[in-house]
């Protein structure tokens, strides 16, 4: 009674945010482990500041947004074109 467990639930895939955090932590762990092993080869990584990383993430996010926005606009235009064509057939 004291250690009663709840019913088992079906395992589902992790959400995107969890997958991204796990990937980030894996890369961070690899870098932390590799720093002592790389020695002088890791010197360029030491010059990176958190602001550099934040700007890189922001830039990549902006680029991804622009690409997805253009793709969305093209899809919308194609959908409108298809709707007009189907309306003319009727």
NORJOCOR-V771920 format. One record per pair of residues at least 24 apart in sequence whose C-alpha atoms are under 7 Angstrom apart, sorted by the first residue. I is the first residue (numbers start at 1). GAP is how many residues later the second one is. D is the distance in whole Angstrom. If there is no record, write none. Layout:
# NORJOCOR-V771920
i=(I:I)
gap=(GAP:GAP)
d=(D:D)
This chain:
# NORJOCOR-V771920
none
